């Protein structure tokens, strides 16, 4: 696996643990449909949380949270709708969150969580 993919997988695992530690139930990881992929889907009380995870080694190319543009947030909304259509038993409330992780070698990862990102 190339380093970029390994870093992304590591970040998604950290994000899932972060959400679980805050009381959320992880429903899916890397859920795919013809329209794209959702990194992490969790249940927060009575709300399905569609979570985009961005992981970087540093901020040389910008903060990882900045990578989620309005266009990307709109795409996540469409993916959330596709997920709900595929799971008729899922609760209808949905929220889009973004987790940005800076994972510098030899340091504890810095994890930031934006809840309810607007599209």
C-alpha positions, 0 to 999 in steps of 0.5 A, a space after each residue: 500500500 502506498 504511503 498516501 493510502 496508508 496515511 488515509 487508512 490510519 486517519 480513518 481508524 483514528 477518526 472512528 476511534 475518536 467518534 466511538 470514544 465520544 459515544 457514537 456507534 460506528 455503522 460503516 467505514 468506507 461505504 461505497 455506492 456508484 456516486 462515491 465513498 463515505 469514510 465513516 458513518 456513525 450513529 450519534 443518538 438519533 442522528 446518522 453522522 456522515 463523516 469525511 476524514 482528511 489526514 495530513 502529515 503537516 500543514 504545508 499544503 494547508 490545514 486538512 479541514 480546508 480540503 473540504 470545500 462547499 462542493 465536497 460538502 454538497 457531494 457528501 450530502 448527496 452520498 448521505 441521501 444515497 446511504 439513507 435510501 440504501 438503508 430503509 431502517 436508518 434514522 432519517 436525521 443526518 449530519 455532515 461532520 469533518 475530522 481533520 487529522 495532522 499526524 506528524 511522525 513521532 508525535 501524538 496526532 492532532 484531531 479536530 472535529 467539525 460538527 454539522 458542516 453546512 453545504 
